[in-house]
């Protein structure tokens, strides 16, 4: 199977941005588009890194994913 890195990034970036935007909208937080863009870029880059160099340990993989999610939320909001 062929996976195109640019398509992986684009899909992950758009889903991260949409999730951040909608969660800010529903919680009535002020929306910072530049900060959400930076946060979504971090999520897209992390998805590429995780695809190329997957973490074998399941607990460590989940922990890193949660930490990246927290960092993304801290940047966006």
PyMOL Python script that loads the backbone (N, CA, C, O; Angstrom):
from pymol import cmd

cmd.read_pdbstr("""\
ATOM      1  N   UNK A   1       0.832  -1.167   0.000  1.00  0.00           N
ATOM      2  CA  UNK A   1       0.000   0.000   0.000  1.00  0.00           C
ATOM      3  C   UNK A   1       0.889   1.246   0.000  1.00  0.00           C
ATOM      4  O   UNK A   1       1.901   1.303   0.699  1.00  0.00           O
ATOM      5  N   UNK A   2       0.500   2.219  -0.779  1.00  0.00           N
ATOM      6  CA  UNK A   2       1.251   3.474  -0.871  1.00  0.00           C
ATOM      7  C   UNK A   2       0.542   4.527  -0.026  1.00  0.00           C
ATOM      8  O   UNK A   2      -0.664   4.737  -0.147  1.00  0.00           O
ATOM      9  N   UNK A   3       1.316   5.181   0.829  1.00  0.00           N
ATOM     10  CA  UNK A   3       0.794   6.279   1.637  1.00  0.00           C
ATOM     11  C   UNK A   3       1.553   7.536   1.236  1.00  0.00           C
ATOM     12  O   UNK A   3       2.780   7.588   1.322  1.00  0.00           O
ATOM     13  N   UNK A   4       0.815   8.541   0.801  1.00  0.00           N
ATOM     14  CA  UNK A   4       1.417   9.811   0.418  1.00  0.00           C
ATOM     15  C   UNK A   4       1.472  10.716   1.644  1.00  0.00           C
ATOM     16  O   UNK A   4       0.448  11.011   2.261  1.00  0.00           O
ATOM     17  N   UNK A   5       2.676  11.147   1.983  1.00  0.00           N
ATOM     18  CA  UNK A   5       2.895  11.932   3.190  1.00  0.00           C
ATOM     19  C   UNK A   5       2.139  13.256   3.131  1.00  0.00           C
ATOM     20  O   UNK A   5       1.614  13.707   4.150  1.00  0.00           O
ATOM     21  N   UNK A   6       2.073  13.888   1.958  1.00  0.00           N
ATOM     22  CA  UNK A   6       1.369  15.162   1.863  1.00  0.00           C
ATOM     23  C   UNK A   6      -0.130  15.002   2.096  1.00  0.00           C
ATOM     24  O   UNK A   6      -0.765  15.870   2.695  1.00  0.00           O
ATOM     25  N   UNK A   7      -0.690  13.902   1.625  1.00  0.00           N
ATOM     26  CA  UNK A   7      -2.114  13.643   1.853  1.00  0.00           C
ATOM     27  C   UNK A   7      -2.361  13.327   3.329  1.00  0.00           C
ATOM     28  O   UNK A   7      -3.353  13.775   3.903  1.00  0.00           O
ATOM     29  N   UNK A   8      -1.456  12.555   3.941  1.00  0.00           N
ATOM     30  CA  UNK A   8      -1.559  12.258   5.372  1.00  0.00           C
ATOM     31  C   UNK A   8      -1.520  13.546   6.186  1.00  0.00           C
ATOM     32  O   UNK A   8      -2.315  13.724   7.109  1.00  0.00           O
ATOM     33  N   UNK A   9      -0.596  14.443   5.845  1.00  0.00           N
ATOM     34  CA  UNK A   9      -0.502  15.717   6.539  1.00  0.00           C
ATOM     35  C   UNK A   9      -1.758  16.559   6.333  1.00  0.00           C
ATOM     36  O   UNK A   9      -2.294  17.121   7.289  1.00  0.00           O
ATOM     37  N   UNK A  10      -2.224  16.647   5.097  1.00  0.00           N
ATOM     38  CA  UNK A  10      -3.390  17.485   4.792  1.00  0.00           C
ATOM     39  C   UNK A  10      -4.636  17.005   5.526  1.00  0.00           C
ATOM     40  O   UNK A  10      -5.393  17.815   6.062  1.00  0.00           O
ATOM     41  N   UNK A  11      -4.850  15.705   5.552  1.00  0.00           N
ATOM     42  CA  UNK A  11      -6.026  15.163   6.230  1.00  0.00           C
ATOM     43  C   UNK A  11      -5.924  15.393   7.736  1.00  0.00           C
ATOM     44  O   UNK A  11      -6.887  15.829   8.366  1.00  0.00           O
ATOM     45  N   UNK A  12      -4.758  15.099   8.311  1.00  0.00           N
ATOM     46  CA  UNK A  12      -4.595  15.270   9.747  1.00  0.00           C
ATOM     47  C   UNK A  12      -4.665  16.735  10.135  1.00  0.00           C
ATOM     48  O   UNK A  12      -5.292  17.081  11.137  1.00  0.00           O
ATOM     49  N   UNK A  13      -4.029  17.601   9.354  1.00  0.00           N
ATOM     50  CA  UNK A  13      -4.064  19.037   9.618  1.00  0.00           C
ATOM     51  C   UNK A  13      -5.500  19.560   9.608  1.00  0.00           C
ATOM     52  O   UNK A  13      -5.913  20.283  10.516  1.00  0.00           O
ATOM     53  N   UNK A  14      -6.251  19.191   8.580  1.00  0.00           N
ATOM     54  CA  UNK A  14      -7.622  19.707   8.469  1.00  0.00           C
ATOM     55  C   UNK A  14      -8.515  19.176   9.594  1.00  0.00           C
ATOM     56  O   UNK A  14      -9.354  19.914  10.109  1.00  0.00           O
ATOM     57  N   UNK A  15      -8.349  17.921   9.977  1.00  0.00           N
ATOM     58  CA  UNK A  15      -9.153  17.376  11.072  1.00  0.00           C
ATOM     59  C   UNK A  15      -8.776  18.007  12.404  1.00  0.00           C
ATOM     60  O   UNK A  15      -9.651  18.287  13.223  1.00  0.00           O
ATOM     61  N   UNK A  16      -7.488  18.234  12.633  1.00  0.00           N
ATOM     62  CA  UNK A  16      -7.058  18.899  13.866  1.00  0.00           C
ATOM     63  C   UNK A  16      -7.599  20.321  13.928  1.00  0.00           C
ATOM     64  O   UNK A  16      -8.120  20.745  14.960  1.00  0.00           O
ATOM     65  N   UNK A  17      -7.478  21.056  12.829  1.00  0.00           N
ATOM     66  CA  UNK A  17      -7.970  22.429  12.816  1.00  0.00           C
ATOM     67  C   UNK A  17      -9.477  22.477  13.027  1.00  0.00           C
ATOM     68  O   UNK A  17      -9.973  23.308  13.787  1.00  0.00           O
ATOM     69  N   UNK A  18     -10.198  21.598  12.366  1.00  0.00           N
ATOM     70  CA  UNK A  18     -11.648  21.558  12.515  1.00  0.00           C
ATOM     71  C   UNK A  18     -12.048  21.215  13.947  1.00  0.00           C
ATOM     72  O   UNK A  18     -12.966  21.822  14.498  1.00  0.00           O
ATOM     73  N   UNK A  19     -11.368  20.252  14.544  1.00  0.00           N
ATOM     74  CA  UNK A  19     -11.667  19.876  15.935  1.00  0.00           C
ATOM     75  C   UNK A  19     -11.392  21.025  16.892  1.00  0.00           C
ATOM     76  O   UNK A  19     -12.197  21.296  17.783  1.00  0.00           O
ATOM     77  N   UNK A  20     -10.271  21.698  16.719  1.00  0.00           N
ATOM     78  CA  UNK A  20      -9.940  22.831  17.579  1.00  0.00           C
ATOM     79  C   UNK A  20     -10.931  23.979  17.385  1.00  0.00           C
ATOM     80  O   UNK A  20     -11.372  24.599  18.353  1.00  0.00           O
ATOM     81  N   UNK A  21     -11.271  24.251  16.147  1.00  0.00           N
ATOM     82  CA  UNK A  21     -12.200  25.336  15.854  1.00  0.00           C
ATOM     83  C   UNK A  21     -13.579  25.065  16.445  1.00  0.00           C
ATOM     84  O   UNK A  21     -14.168  25.940  17.080  1.00  0.00           O
ATOM     85  N   UNK A  22     -14.091  23.860  16.238  1.00  0.00           N
ATOM     86  CA  UNK A  22     -15.420  23.532  16.754  1.00  0.00           C
ATOM     87  C   UNK A  22     -15.454  23.476  18.273  1.00  0.00           C
ATOM     88  O   UNK A  22     -16.431  23.906  18.885  1.00  0.00           O
ATOM     89  N   UNK A  23     -14.409  22.957  18.883  1.00  0.00           N
ATOM     90  CA  UNK A  23     -14.401  22.916  20.344  1.00  0.00           C
ATOM     91  C   UNK A  23     -14.335  24.322  20.928  1.00  0.00           C
ATOM     92  O   UNK A  23     -14.952  24.586  21.959  1.00  0.00           O
ATOM     93  N   UNK A  24     -13.599  25.228  20.289  1.00  0.00           N
ATOM     94  CA  UNK A  24     -13.570  26.622  20.744  1.00  0.00           C
ATOM     95  C   UNK A  24     -14.928  27.284  20.530  1.00  0.00           C
ATOM     96  O   UNK A  24     -15.385  28.063  21.367  1.00  0.00           O
ATOM     97  N   UNK A  25     -15.558  26.975  19.427  1.00  0.00           N
ATOM     98  CA  UNK A  25     -16.863  27.559  19.134  1.00  0.00           C
ATOM     99  C   UNK A  25     -17.919  27.080  20.134  1.00  0.00           C
ATOM    100  O   UNK A  25     -18.696  27.884  20.650  1.00  0.00           O
ATOM    101  N   UNK A  26     -17.946  25.787  20.404  1.00  0.00           N
ATOM    102  CA  UNK A  26     -18.962  25.242  21.312  1.00  0.00           C
ATOM    103  C   UNK A  26     -18.738  25.646  22.763  1.00  0.00           C
ATOM    104  O   UNK A  26     -19.699  25.770  23.523  1.00  0.00           O
ATOM    105  N   UNK A  27     -17.498  25.852  23.153  1.00  0.00           N
ATOM    106  CA  UNK A  27     -17.215  26.265  24.530  1.00  0.00           C
ATOM    107  C   UNK A  27     -17.164  27.783  24.671  1.00  0.00           C
ATOM    108  O   UNK A  27     -16.860  28.306  25.743  1.00  0.00           O
ATOM    109  N   UNK A  28     -17.466  28.488  23.576  1.00  0.00           N
ATOM    110  CA  UNK A  28     -17.523  29.951  23.561  1.00  0.00           C
ATOM    111  C   UNK A  28     -16.188  30.595  23.948  1.00  0.00           C
ATOM    112  O   UNK A  28     -16.159  31.642  24.595  1.00  0.00           O
ATOM    113  N   UNK A  29     -15.093  29.961  23.548  1.00  0.00           N
ATOM    114  CA  UNK A  29     -13.772  30.545  23.762  1.00  0.00           C
ATOM    115  C   UNK A  29     -13.438  31.465  22.604  1.00  0.00           C
ATOM    116  O   UNK A  29     -13.971  31.324  21.504  1.00  0.00           O
ATOM    117  N   UNK A  30     -12.553  32.403  22.866  1.00  0.00           N
ATOM    118  CA  UNK A  30     -12.088  33.284  21.803  1.00  0.00           C
ATOM    119  C   UNK A  30     -11.254  32.471  20.821  1.00  0.00           C
ATOM    120  O   UNK A  30     -10.417  31.666  21.229  1.00  0.00           O
ATOM    121  N   UNK A  31     -11.479  32.679  19.544  1.00  0.00           N
ATOM    122  CA  UNK A  31     -10.811  31.894  18.515  1.00  0.00           C
ATOM    123  C   UNK A  31      -9.593  32.659  18.000  1.00  0.00           C
ATOM    124  O   UNK A  31      -9.710  33.775  17.492  1.00  0.00           O
ATOM    125  N   UNK A  32      -8.420  32.033  18.143  1.00  0.00           N
ATOM    126  CA  UNK A  32      -7.171  32.580  17.621  1.00  0.00           C
ATOM    127  C   UNK A  32      -6.765  31.717  16.420  1.00  0.00           C
ATOM    128  O   UNK A  32      -6.220  30.627  16.598  1.00  0.00           O
ATOM    129  N   UNK A  33      -7.022  32.191  15.224  1.00  0.00           N
ATOM    130  CA  UNK A  33      -6.787  31.369  14.036  1.00  0.00           C
ATOM    131  C   UNK A  33      -5.314  31.051  13.816  1.00  0.00           C
ATOM    132  O   UNK A  33      -4.983  29.935  13.415  1.00  0.00           O
ATOM    133  N   UNK A  34      -4.418  32.012  14.071  1.00  0.00           N
ATOM    134  CA  UNK A  34      -2.996  31.742  13.883  1.00  0.00           C
ATOM    135  C   UNK A  34      -2.509  30.678  14.854  1.00  0.00           C
ATOM    136  O   UNK A  34      -1.737  29.794  14.480  1.00  0.00           O
ATOM    137  N   UNK A  35      -2.959  30.764  16.095  1.00  0.00           N
ATOM    138  CA  UNK A  35      -2.543  29.771  17.079  1.00  0.00           C
ATOM    139  C   UNK A  35      -3.132  28.400  16.759  1.00  0.00           C
ATOM    140  O   UNK A  35      -2.487  27.377  16.987  1.00  0.00           O
ATOM    141  N   UNK A  36      -4.357  28.377  16.233  1.00  0.00           N
ATOM    142  CA  UNK A  36      -4.953  27.104  15.827  1.00  0.00           C
ATOM    143  C   UNK A  36      -4.221  26.517  14.626  1.00  0.00           C
ATOM    144  O   UNK A  36      -4.053  25.302  14.532  1.00  0.00           O
ATOM    145  N   UNK A  37      -3.785  27.379  13.709  1.00  0.00           N
ATOM    146  CA  UNK A  37      -3.002  26.898  12.566  1.00  0.00           C
ATOM    147  C   UNK A  37      -1.686  26.275  13.022  1.00  0.00           C
ATOM    148  O   UNK A  37      -1.298  25.211  12.538  1.00  0.00           O
ATOM    149  N   UNK A  38      -1.004  26.934  13.946  1.00  0.00           N
ATOM    150  CA  UNK A  38       0.257  26.398  14.467  1.00  0.00           C
ATOM    151  C   UNK A  38       0.007  25.061  15.163  1.00  0.00           C
ATOM    152  O   UNK A  38       0.764  24.106  14.986  1.00  0.00           O
ATOM    153  N   UNK A  39      -1.043  25.006  15.941  1.00  0.00           N
ATOM    154  CA  UNK A  39      -1.373  23.776  16.658  1.00  0.00           C
ATOM    155  C   UNK A  39      -1.723  22.642  15.689  1.00  0.00           C
ATOM    156  O   UNK A  39      -1.295  21.505  15.887  1.00  0.00           O
ATOM    157  N   UNK A  40      -2.489  22.945  14.658  1.00  0.00           N
ATOM    158  CA  UNK A  40      -2.846  21.925  13.671  1.00  0.00           C
ATOM    159  C   UNK A  40      -1.622  21.473  12.876  1.00  0.00           C
ATOM    160  O   UNK A  40      -1.531  20.306  12.496  1.00  0.00           O
ATOM    161  N   UNK A  41      -0.680  22.386  12.621  1.00  0.00           N
ATOM    162  CA  UNK A  41       0.564  22.002  11.945  1.00  0.00           C
ATOM    163  C   UNK A  41       1.355  21.035  12.822  1.00  0.00           C
ATOM    164  O   UNK A  41       1.913  20.058  12.324  1.00  0.00           O
ATOM    165  N   UNK A  42       1.404  21.302  14.113  1.00  0.00           N
ATOM    166  CA  UNK A  42       2.095  20.396  15.034  1.00  0.00           C
ATOM    167  C   UNK A  42       1.447  19.019  14.990  1.00  0.00           C
ATOM    168  O   UNK A  42       2.145  18.005  14.965  1.00  0.00           O
ATOM    169  N   UNK A  43       0.126  18.977  14.978  1.00  0.00           N
ATOM    170  CA  UNK A  43      -0.570  17.688  14.887  1.00  0.00           C
ATOM    171  C   UNK A  43      -0.286  16.968  13.584  1.00  0.00           C
ATOM    172  O   UNK A  43      -0.112  15.750  13.576  1.00  0.00           O
ATOM    173  N   UNK A  44      -0.237  17.703  12.483  1.00  0.00           N
ATOM    174  CA  UNK A  44       0.063  17.088  11.191  1.00  0.00           C
ATOM    175  C   UNK A  44       1.481  16.555  11.116  1.00  0.00           C
ATOM    176  O   UNK A  44       1.715  15.468  10.589  1.00  0.00           O
ATOM    177  N   UNK A  45       2.422  17.317  11.641  1.00  0.00           N
ATOM    178  CA  UNK A  45       3.821  16.869  11.649  1.00  0.00           C
ATOM    179  C   UNK A  45       3.979  15.651  12.554  1.00  0.00           C
ATOM    180  O   UNK A  45       4.704  14.714  12.221  1.00  0.00           O
ATOM    181  N   UNK A  46       3.295  15.666  13.705  1.00  0.00           N
ATOM    182  CA  UNK A  46       3.370  14.508  14.600  1.00  0.00           C
ATOM    183  C   UNK A  46       2.816  13.251  13.926  1.00  0.00           C
ATOM    184  O   UNK A  46       3.356  12.161  14.113  1.00  0.00           O
ATOM    185  N   UNK A  47       1.751  13.393  13.150  1.00  0.00           N
ATOM    186  CA  UNK A  47       1.191  12.210  12.477  1.00  0.00           C
ATOM    187  C   UNK A  47       2.183  11.632  11.465  1.00  0.00           C
ATOM    188  O   UNK A  47       2.269  10.414  11.306  1.00  0.00           O
ATOM    189  N   UNK A  48       2.930  12.500  10.783  1.00  0.00           N
ATOM    190  CA  UNK A  48       3.940  12.022   9.836  1.00  0.00           C
ATOM    191  C   UNK A  48       5.077  11.327  10.573  1.00  0.00           C
ATOM    192  O   UNK A  48       5.514  10.248  10.172  1.00  0.00           O
ATOM    193  N   UNK A  49       5.557  11.946  11.657  1.00  0.00           N
ATOM    194  CA  UNK A  49       6.642  11.345  12.434  1.00  0.00           C
ATOM    195  C   UNK A  49       6.207  10.004  13.014  1.00  0.00           C
ATOM    196  O   UNK A  49       6.972   9.040  13.010  1.00  0.00           O
ATOM    197  N   UNK A  50       4.969   9.949  13.516  1.00  0.00           N
ATOM    198  CA  UNK A  50       4.469   8.702  14.088  1.00  0.00           C
ATOM    199  C   UNK A  50       4.298   7.621  13.022  1.00  0.00           C
ATOM    200  O   UNK A  50       4.448   6.433  13.309  1.00  0.00           O
ATOM    201  N   UNK A  51       3.984   8.029  11.796  1.00  0.00           N
ATOM    202  CA  UNK A  51       3.856   7.053  10.718  1.00  0.00           C
ATOM    203  C   UNK A  51       5.220   6.514  10.290  1.00  0.00           C
ATOM    204  O   UNK A  51       5.371   5.317  10.045  1.00  0.00           O
ATOM    205  N   UNK A  52       6.202   7.393  10.202  1.00  0.00           N
ATOM    206  CA  UNK A  52       7.531   6.977   9.749  1.00  0.00           C
ATOM    207  C   UNK A  52       8.276   6.213  10.839  1.00  0.00           C
ATOM    208  O   UNK A  52       8.895   5.183  10.572  1.00  0.00           O
ATOM    209  N   UNK A  53       8.214   6.727  12.075  1.00  0.00           N
ATOM    210  CA  UNK A  53       8.906   6.113  13.211  1.00  0.00           C
ATOM    211  C   UNK A  53       7.897   5.759  14.301  1.00  0.00           C
ATOM    212  O   UNK A  53       7.788   6.475  15.297  1.00  0.00           O
ATOM    213  N   UNK A  54       7.160   4.665  14.123  1.00  0.00           N
ATOM    214  CA  UNK A  54       6.152   4.323  15.137  1.00  0.00           C
ATOM    215  C   UNK A  54       6.806   3.877  16.444  1.00  0.00           C
ATOM    216  O   UNK A  54       7.876   3.269  16.448  1.00  0.00           O
ATOM    217  N   UNK A  55       6.136   4.195  17.549  1.00  0.00           N
ATOM    218  CA  UNK A  55       6.605   3.780  18.869  1.00  0.00           C
ATOM    219  C   UNK A  55       6.061   2.381  19.128  1.00  0.00           C
ATOM    220  O   UNK A  55       4.854   2.155  19.038  1.00  0.00           O
ATOM    221  N   UNK A  56       6.941   1.452  19.445  1.00  0.00           N
ATOM    222  CA  UNK A  56       6.544   0.046  19.610  1.00  0.00           C
ATOM    223  C   UNK A  56       5.778  -0.190  20.913  1.00  0.00           C
ATOM    224  O   UNK A  56       4.874  -1.023  20.962  1.00  0.00           O
ATOM    225  N   UNK A  57       6.140   0.541  21.962  1.00  0.00           N
ATOM    226  CA  UNK A  57       5.497   0.355  23.258  1.00  0.00           C
ATOM    227  C   UNK A  57       4.139   1.071  23.249  1.00  0.00           C
ATOM    228  O   UNK A  57       4.068   2.275  23.002  1.00  0.00           O
ATOM    229  N   UNK A  58       3.059   0.316  23.522  1.00  0.00           N
ATOM    230  CA  UNK A  58       1.716   0.885  23.436  1.00  0.00           C
ATOM    231  C   UNK A  58       1.486   1.968  24.488  1.00  0.00           C
ATOM    232  O   UNK A  58       0.882   2.999  24.193  1.00  0.00           O
ATOM    233  N   UNK A  59       1.956   1.745  25.696  1.00  0.00           N
ATOM    234  CA  UNK A  59       1.756   2.722  26.765  1.00  0.00           C
ATOM    235  C   UNK A  59       2.493   4.017  26.446  1.00  0.00           C
ATOM    236  O   UNK A  59       1.951   5.106  26.638  1.00  0.00           O
ATOM    237  N   UNK A  60       3.701   3.906  25.971  1.00  0.00           N
ATOM    238  CA  UNK A  60       4.486   5.083  25.605  1.00  0.00           C
ATOM    239  C   UNK A  60       3.855   5.820  24.426  1.00  0.00           C
ATOM    240  O   UNK A  60       3.837   7.051  24.400  1.00  0.00           O
ATOM    241  N   UNK A  61       3.346   5.082  23.467  1.00  0.00           N
ATOM    242  CA  UNK A  61       2.702   5.682  22.303  1.00  0.00           C
ATOM    243  C   UNK A  61       1.463   6.479  22.707  1.00  0.00           C
ATOM    244  O   UNK A  61       1.261   7.598  22.235  1.00  0.00           O
ATOM    245  N   UNK A  62       0.644   5.909  23.571  1.00  0.00           N
ATOM    246  CA  UNK A  62      -0.553   6.609  24.045  1.00  0.00           C
ATOM    247  C   UNK A  62      -0.169   7.837  24.863  1.00  0.00           C
ATOM    248  O   UNK A  62      -0.787   8.893  24.736  1.00  0.00           O
ATOM    249  N   UNK A  63       0.857   7.692  25.704  1.00  0.00           N
ATOM    250  CA  UNK A  63       1.306   8.810  26.529  1.00  0.00           C
ATOM    251  C   UNK A  63       1.805   9.971  25.672  1.00  0.00           C
ATOM    252  O   UNK A  63       1.472  11.126  25.936  1.00  0.00           O
ATOM    253  N   UNK A  64       2.596   9.669  24.657  1.00  0.00           N
ATOM    254  CA  UNK A  64       3.109  10.722  23.769  1.00  0.00           C
ATOM    255  C   UNK A  64       1.956  11.374  23.010  1.00  0.00           C
ATOM    256  O   UNK A  64       1.943  12.594  22.845  1.00  0.00           O
ATOM    257  N   UNK A  65       0.997  10.589  22.551  1.00  0.00           N
ATOM    258  CA  UNK A  65      -0.151  11.154  21.831  1.00  0.00           C
ATOM    259  C   UNK A  65      -0.966  12.080  22.722  1.00  0.00           C
ATOM    260  O   UNK A  65      -1.411  13.138  22.276  1.00  0.00           O
ATOM    261  N   UNK A  66      -1.163  11.695  23.972  1.00  0.00           N
ATOM    262  CA  UNK A  66      -1.897  12.548  24.909  1.00  0.00           C
ATOM    263  C   UNK A  66      -1.125  13.837  25.178  1.00  0.00           C
ATOM    264  O   UNK A  66      -1.712  14.918  25.228  1.00  0.00           O
ATOM    265  N   UNK A  67       0.189  13.721  25.351  1.00  0.00           N
ATOM    266  CA  UNK A  67       0.997  14.917  25.592  1.00  0.00           C
ATOM    267  C   UNK A  67       0.960  15.873  24.398  1.00  0.00           C
ATOM    268  O   UNK A  67       0.871  17.088  24.580  1.00  0.00           O
ATOM    269  N   UNK A  68       1.028  15.342  23.199  1.00  0.00           N
ATOM    270  CA  UNK A  68       0.943  16.180  21.999  1.00  0.00           C
ATOM    271  C   UNK A  68      -0.423  16.865  21.936  1.00  0.00           C
ATOM    272  O   UNK A  68      -0.514  18.039  21.576  1.00  0.00           O
ATOM    273  N   UNK A  69      -1.474  16.143  22.282  1.00  0.00           N
ATOM    274  CA  UNK A  69      -2.815  16.730  22.290  1.00  0.00           C
ATOM    275  C   UNK A  69      -2.935  17.857  23.302  1.00  0.00           C
ATOM    276  O   UNK A  69      -3.543  18.889  23.019  1.00  0.00           O
ATOM    277  N   UNK A  70      -2.355  17.661  24.482  1.00  0.00           N
ATOM    278  CA  UNK A  70      -2.383  18.704  25.510  1.00  0.00           C
ATOM    279  C   UNK A  70      -1.599  19.931  25.047  1.00  0.00           C
ATOM    280  O   UNK A  70      -2.042  21.064  25.232  1.00  0.00           O
ATOM    281  N   UNK A  71      -0.437  19.699  24.445  1.00  0.00           N
ATOM    282  CA  UNK A  71       0.360  20.812  23.934  1.00  0.00           C
ATOM    283  C   UNK A  71      -0.401  21.568  22.848  1.00  0.00           C
ATOM    284  O   UNK A  71      -0.378  22.799  22.811  1.00  0.00           O
ATOM    285  N   UNK A  72      -1.070  20.838  21.972  1.00  0.00           N
ATOM    286  CA  UNK A  72      -1.845  21.485  20.917  1.00  0.00           C
ATOM    287  C   UNK A  72      -2.958  22.350  21.507  1.00  0.00           C
ATOM    288  O   UNK A  72      -3.182  23.468  21.043  1.00  0.00           O
ATOM    289  N   UNK A  73      -3.649  21.848  22.513  1.00  0.00           N
ATOM    290  CA  UNK A  73      -4.720  22.628  23.157  1.00  0.00           C
ATOM    291  C   UNK A  73      -4.168  23.845  23.881  1.00  0.00           C
ATOM    292  O   UNK A  73      -4.775  24.916  23.857  1.00  0.00           O
ATOM    293  N   UNK A  74      -3.021  23.684  24.521  1.00  0.00           N
ATOM    294  CA  UNK A  74      -2.424  24.827  25.220  1.00  0.00           C
ATOM    295  C   UNK A  74      -2.014  25.919  24.232  1.00  0.00           C
ATOM    296  O   UNK A  74      -2.154  27.105  24.530  1.00  0.00           O
ATOM    297  N   UNK A  75      -1.520  25.537  23.082  1.00  0.00           N
ATOM    298  CA  UNK A  75      -1.136  26.520  22.070  1.00  0.00           C
ATOM    299  C   UNK A  75      -2.365  27.190  21.470  1.00  0.00           C
ATOM    300  O   UNK A  75      -2.394  28.409  21.298  1.00  0.00           O
ATOM    301  N   UNK A  76      -3.374  26.391  21.153  1.00  0.00           N
ATOM    302  CA  UNK A  76      -4.556  26.920  20.465  1.00  0.00           C
ATOM    303  C   UNK A  76      -5.400  27.830  21.343  1.00  0.00           C
ATOM    304  O   UNK A  76      -5.985  28.801  20.863  1.00  0.00           O
ATOM    305  N   UNK A  77      -5.460  27.511  22.643  1.00  0.00           N
ATOM    306  CA  UNK A  77      -6.326  28.299  23.531  1.00  0.00           C
ATOM    307  C   UNK A  77      -5.506  29.079  24.506  1.00  0.00           C
ATOM    308  O   UNK A  77      -6.057  29.802  25.336  1.00  0.00           O
TER     309      UNK A  77
END
""", "prot")
cmd.dss("prot")
cmd.show_as("cartoon", "prot")
cmd.util.cbc("prot")
cmd.orient("prot")
